[in-house]
Amino acid sequence: MVVLISVAVTLTATQRPASAAPVPGGFTDTTISGLNGPTSMAMLPDGRVLVAEQSGALRVVEGGALLPQPFVKLSVDSSGERGLIGVTVDPGFPGRPFVYVHYTVPGSPAHNRVSRFTANGDVAVPGSEHVVVDLPPLSSATNHNGGAIHFAPDGTLLIGVGENANPPRSQQLDNPFGKILRVDPTSGAAPSTNPFFSTAGADQRVWAYGLRNPFTFAFQPGTGRLYINDVGQSTFEEIDEGFRDGLNFGWPTTEGPTSNPAFTTPVFFYGHGTSDTTGCAIAGATFYNPVSPAFGADYVGDYFFADLCSGWIRRMDVATKQVSPFVPLNGVDGPVDLLTTPGGALLYLAHNSGVLGRIAREQSWNLRTTNTPGPPTIQAAVGSIGQSVACDWDGNGTDTPGVFVDGTWYLWNDFNGGPPFATIAYGTPGDVPVCGNWDGKEGDSIGVFELGHFFLRNSNTAGAPDISVHYGTPGDAVVVGDWNKDGEDTIGTYEFNHFYLRNNNMPGSPDIDIFYGGPGSIPLAGNWDGAGGDTIGVYAFNHFYLRNSLNGGPPNLDIFYGGPVDRPVPGDFDGGAHVDTVGVVTPA
């Protein structure tokens, strides 16, 4: 488990502030302000977000907070479009703890550089800069630097380089300007498989050319499809597909669509203007292929892009090339980058307002306060789609929402919506969240199950685990409860229709082994009859099948409740009778 210790003391994230984007119905936007001219971002496997500021600081966002200390602070020339303009993370992180940046080195003349830094927690190791590529000197023009850097599926590093306001260089293979370069991420050398590696006089690093200002581009997870956003001059903005090596996208001979067989025409283009379908500078590039597609099946595989001047975000169906609006005209003040998180949120950077936004799908809590079928007793829109639990965070006897998404916990003490009372960086994307009373004191606290280990906290704060237990195997479903009525919750797993439960939070053989449930069952635990202690249950095919004892047999309660897309979240929702009742979370 990667333990995240946040040093930020003030939570700056808020839901739906004035600077948030006007998102579609059923979505939420949470923003973090205080950034200084952000240009690019990348996400670490543990959920932290690295944000490049044009003035040279690489900032860290952790658990919904902007940390005060930068990962690294570089001396840069930030005039015009220069500065710290790109960031990416080694795909082998944290085994290869490297962060790559693209920035403008001051000088007479200045030049752009790609360097690698070694990470140590939230900061770079002092003196760890390793220069990968030093590009040739820049002209007096301060625009068209490109910026984006990303790893290709084969492990090489691709670098977007603008033509630095000298259009003819885009068609000349003897220089790196107006190109996508492909290099070894350590040496900066050209792989021998590059298309012009053996071409006399060519820069061997060139992979694609004929570009004006490839400020952003993105690879699609799982397919390797590459879309390049090329900023146009007078007429068109382009999305170009790098479907093979050595393509020529035509600048400055062509801009926008072309029938010239020497050039590759864009897969999509739009004109200049100030409407909700036009703009002046395409920016932001991400494919919506998260681990958990919270937006819904209609969005999976779509390509999101934005326009710096018009301030909208749109999405394109990759198969049909049909484009739909997402955030309307002037919805974001200067969008420059987009990113899809593993949990299915869409992050955007707003250069002009200094904001990192997180657009997520809302979810509805539909809860019963009795274990009987019927309409929800409590209905509330709380949090965005993630892995949801209900626990007694403040010790008042009532269970309230908790949502775990992308390695961050969001906790509420009521069902009234609004911002969470706590945002905690704990765990990593892909972990299974659990909550319970691990120490017998008032109130429940957080924990995660990761690769056969439970990592439990005795307080709702970030930090090292108070309890670390190796139990179960990777891929097990998990369940926790007070099995022996001693006032403390302990661990359990569910595998092949068996509950394997422990009476303490230590490794060992199961104290209780119960065969119960069937294929597709989701394990549950709760005090269904008010007798004290927790017993088992499963949720399957829109039914809660609950037992009032810790043994096999037919269900004591069979409650038809929920729907095909719902996830079960039982709990004590009224705090009165001290009975756990059924509930589900439904995507908006």
Number of C-alpha atoms within 10 A of each C-alpha: 18 13 16 23 17 20 14 16 10 10 15 14 21 17 18 16 12 9 19 22 25 20 18 14 9 15 19 23 24 22 25 23 17 12 22 20 22 30 29 32 27 24 20 19 20 23 24 22 22 24 30 33 25 27 23 23 22 25 25 24 22 25 27 26 23 27 19 12 15 21 23 19 17 16 14 21 22 19 14 12 19 25 28 33 29 28 26 24 24 19 18 11 14 16 8 12 18 22 22 23 24 27 28 29 23 16 11 10 11 19 20 26 17 25 22 24 22 19 19 13 13 21 17 21 14 11 8 13 18 15 17 21 20 16 17 14 13 20 14 11 14 17 17 22 29 30 29 28 28 24 20 17 15 7 14 18 22 21 29 29 27 28 26 22 20 15 19 15 23 30 21 17 23 17 19 26 33 35 30 29 24 28 25 17 21 14 11 19 14 22 14 12 12 18 19 21 17 12 11 10 12 15 18 25 27 27 27 25 26 30 32 32 32 29 30 29 28 24 19 18 16 8 9 14 17 18 23 27 29 32 25 24 15 10 14 23 27 26 23 23 20 22 12 11 15 15 19 19 31 23 24 18 14 16 24 22 19 15 9 11 7 11 18 20 22 22 15 18 20 18 17 18 14 14 13 17 19 20 23 21 25 33 27 28 27 25 26 24 20 18 14 19 22 21 23 11 8 9 17 18 21 21 22 25 27 27 28 23 22 26 25 27 29 19 23 19 16 15 8 7 13 11 16 13 15 17 19 19 22 20 18 29 23 25 32 29 29 28 25 23 26 22 24 26 28 22 22 27 30 26 23 17 18 22 25 27 25 24 23 23 24 21 23 19 25 22 25 25 21 19 21 15 15 12 12 18 13 14 16 16 19 24 28 26 27 25 21 24 23 23 28 25 26 16 14 11 19 21 26 21 24 27 21 31 27 26 26 22 27 22 24 25 20 17 17 11 14 14 17 20 11 17 24 23 28 35 31 25 20 21 21 22 27 24 24 25 26 28 19 13 11 15 21 25 21 29 26 24 30 21 16 16 17 28 23 26 25 20 18 20 17 21 16 16 20 13 15 19 17 16 24 24 14 11 14 18 18 24 22 25 27 24 28 17 13 11 17 21 25 21 27 28 23 24 15 14 17 17 27 21 24 25 19 18 20 15 15 12 12 18 12 15 18 17 15 23 25 13 8 12 20 19 27 25 22 27 25 28 21 13 11 17 21 26 22 27 27 22 25 20 12 17 19 28 22 27 26 19 18 18 15 15 12 12 18 14 17 18 18 17 24 26 14 9 10 18 21 27 21 26 28 27 29 19 15 10 13 18 21 25 21 29 29 22 27 19 20 15
